[in-house]
Each structure stands twice: as structure tokens, then as C-alpha cells.
Amino acid sequence: MFLDPMYFVFAMPPMLLGLWAQFKVKSAFNKYSQVRTQSGVSGAEAARRILQRGGLGNVTIETAQGMLSDHYDPRQKVLRLSDEVYRLPSIASVGVAAHEAGHALQDKMGYAPLQLRSFMVPAVTVGSNIGPILFMAGMFLAGTLGTTLAWAGIILFGGTALFALVTLPVEFDASRRAKELLVSQGIVSSAEMKGVNAVLDAAALTYVAAAAQAIMQLVYFLSVMNRRNS
């Protein structure tokens, strides 16, 4: 696959977008993690306020290992925040924490895209790993068996692309909720929202890049099959 010049035509643009998105996230987070909130509220406290206001006192907040490893686990009803986000009363920390609390609110409301994404996780875990392997195996084999394996790989990997697309509204909606709640609950002022927007918008760009990468790889697989059959 990597010996095919056409692969780079499909892969390079979203790959470069992904690198740019990662740079933007780290740059924005590093900048606004140095800016203290006027309210003095930490990421953990911001998340706790949002959860309590939303009637989610049953959701626990824990620290997680690793930088920007923050996530909400809908199965265990646990919101895990990286140490810096958990501890610091910074604009970056409360923005990230509020975003993850937004996912907990989605879970409580039965937000359909979140439910669909959670349902897809087991299949996507398999498809993202096995799909490309089956596709490449199919390319090396001739005849009906090779074609069948290749299409099986494409279908499996197609689930990964669909998962990336479903993730977009989930993440965008969580950020929207976070921005509204941070202001309405007095955790940040309107003036401080510039920093929150910079952090969350940069994070959103990483999901756009991931979706673009998955879609373009799927399109590449389809183009290879078209060339094989022509």
C-alpha cells in the first residue's frame, strides 16, 4: 500500500491536517493553561458544578494518567480528567473539563449520536485493525477469494469511517454545551471565553482531521479495487 504513489495523494492532505490540529491543540492548551480563571475554579470543580446542576451526582470524577487523556466513560459513569486539568484553575482546564461533563449530560439525555457511537465501539475496534489487513491480503490473492477478502476489509474499515463521522456531532455538541454552561454558571466570564473557544475549537479540529483520514483511506481502498477490476 505504501509503495503505491496514489496512496500519498489520498493520505497526505488529511495527515497534514491532523498534524496541524495536534499543533493547534497543544499550543492553545499550553497557552491557556497558564491563564488563571477569575473565579479560581479548577477543572474538577467546574465539572462537579456542571454535573450537579444537571442532576448527575452519581457520576464520579477521577484523575487519569497522561496529558489530555480526559474522557467520559458512559458504561461506568465516570468522568476522568488528566492531572493538570483536574487540579489547575486555568481557562484550559475548565474548558476541557466542561467538555467532558457535556458528554455526561448527553448520556443522561440519551443523545442519539453518543448512543450510536458507544454501540459501534466494539465493531470499530475490530474493523480498524482487521479491515486493512484483510484488504491487503485480498490484493495479494488472485481470483474470487482475493476479491472477497478485499471487499470484506473495505466493509470492515467502512465502519471506522462511519464511526469517525458519528463522532463529529458528539464532540461538537459537547463543546457547545460546555461553552454555554461555563458562562451561565459563572465559572468563566464572557471575556475569558476567547481562551475556552481556542482550546475547544482546536480540539474539534482533531476530530475533523480523524474523520478526513478515515474517509480518504476508505476512498483509496475503493480506488484500488476499481483499478483492479478495470
N, C-alpha and C positions, 0 to 999 in steps of 0.2 A: 504494500500500500504506500509506504513512504518512498518507494522508488518511482512512483508514478508522478510526473510533474504536475498533472492535473490535481493531485491531492492538495498541493500547496496553494493552488488557485482557490480552492474551496476553504481550506483550513486557515490560511494566513490572516485574512481580514478579521474573523471573529477572535482569533488568537491574539492579535494585536489589540483588539477592543478589550479583551479580558485583561491583558497586561496593563492597559491604561486604566481600567476600572479598579484594579488592585492598587495601583499607584494612588488614584484619587481617594480611595477608602483610607489607606494608611496615612496619606498626607492630611486629610480632613480630620481623622481621628486624633492623630498626634497633635495637630494644631489646637483643636478644641478640648482635648483632654487637659490642656494647660490653662483653660479658661474656667474659672470657678463660677458656679451658678450664684446669682444674687441671693437666692433663697437658702443656699447652703445645703440643699438636699442631695444626697448621694444617689447613685443608680439604684441601689437596693431599696432605699426609702421611696424613691419615685415609683418603682414597680409595685411596692407594697400599697401605696396610696391608690394607685390605679386599680389594682386587684380588689382592694376592699370596697372602693366606690362601685365597682362592677359586681359586687356580691360574690367575689371569688376568694373568700377567706380560706377555702380548702386547698388552694394552690400554694405550695411551699416554694420558697426561694432559696437556692443553694449556690455556692460558688463552683465554678468549673475550671479545669486546668486549661491553660493555653490562651494566647491572646485572641480576642474576638471569637471565642468559642461559644458565645452566647446563643441559647436556643430554648424553645419551649417544648417540653415533652408531653403531648396530649394523652398518651397512654397512662403515664404515672402522675399527671397533673403537677408537674414540677417545672419551675422556671429556673434555668441555670444561667448564671452570669459569670463572666470571666472576672478574675480578681480585681482588676483595675476598674471595670465597670461597676462591680459590686460596691467597692469601697469609696471611690472618689466622688466628691460633689462637683463634678465638671459637666459642662454642656454636652460633651460627647457621651459621657456615662449615662446621663439621664435620657438622652435621645435613644441610645441603643436599648437601655432597659425598658423604656416605654414602648419601643417597637416590639420587643418580645412579649411584654404584657398585652400588647394588641393581639398577638396570636392566641393568648389565653382567652381573651374576650371573644375572638372568632370561634374558638372551640365551644364556649358556653352557648353561643347563639346558633350553633350548628351551621356555621358558614360553609356553604356547599363546596367551594373550591378547596378549602382546607380539608374537608372530609374526603374529597376525591383524592387529594394528594396523599393523605395518610393511607388510604386504601391501596394506592398504587405503589407504595414504598417497597413491599416485598418483591413484586414483579420487576420493578425497575432495577433493584439491586442485582437481580439475575440477568436482566436484559442488557444492562450497561457493560457487564463483564463478558457474558457468553455471546451476545449478539455479534460483536466484531470478530470473535474467534470463529464462529460458525460461518460468517460471511467470507472470511479469508480462506477457510478450509474449502468452502464451495468454489472459490475462484481457482484453487489448485486442482480440483477434481473435474473431470470431464463428464459430459452426459447429464442424464436426468438427476442423478444423485447430487452432482455438484450444484446444479441449478436449484434443487430443492433446499440444500443446505444454505445456499446464499440467500434465498428468499426468507428462510427461517431466521437467519441472522438479521436481515433487514427488518422483519416484523418485530423481532425482539427489541432491536435498538430503536425502532419507531416508538416504542413505549417510553424510552428515555427522553426522546424529543418531546413527546406529549407531556410528560411529567414536567419538563422544563417550562413548557408553555403554561401549564396549570399553576406552576409556582409563581408566575408573574403577578396575577391578580391577588394572590395570597399575600405576597410581600408588599405590593403597592397599598393594599387596603390596611395592612398592619401599620405602615408608616403614616398613612392618613389619620388613622385613629390616634397614633402616638402624638402627632403634631397638635391635634385638636385638644387632647386630654392634658398635655403638658401646659398649655396656656389656660384652659378652663379651670384647672385645679391649682393654678398659681405656682406651679413648680418652676416654670421659666417665664420671663416676660416676653412681650412681643418683640422687643429689641434683640433678645437672645435667640430668637427663632432662626436668625440667619445662620448661626452655628449648627443648630439642630438640622436645618434643611441641608446644609452642606454635607453633614455626616450621613444622613439617611438617604439623600439623593445619590450620593456616591455608592452607598451600599446597594441601592436599587439597580444601579448600572451594572454591578457584578452579575445580577440575575439575568439582566438583558443579554449580557455577553455569554453567559452559560447557555441560554436558550438559543442564541445565534450559533454557537459552536455545535450544539446537538443537531440543530436543523441542517446546518451546512454539511455536517458529516453524513447525515441521512441522505441528503441530496447527492452527495458524492457517491455513496453506495448505489443509489439508483442510476446515476450516470454510468457507473462501471457496468452495471447489469445491462443497460441499454446498449453500450458498446459491445458487450459480449454477445448479445442476441442479434446485433445488426450484421 
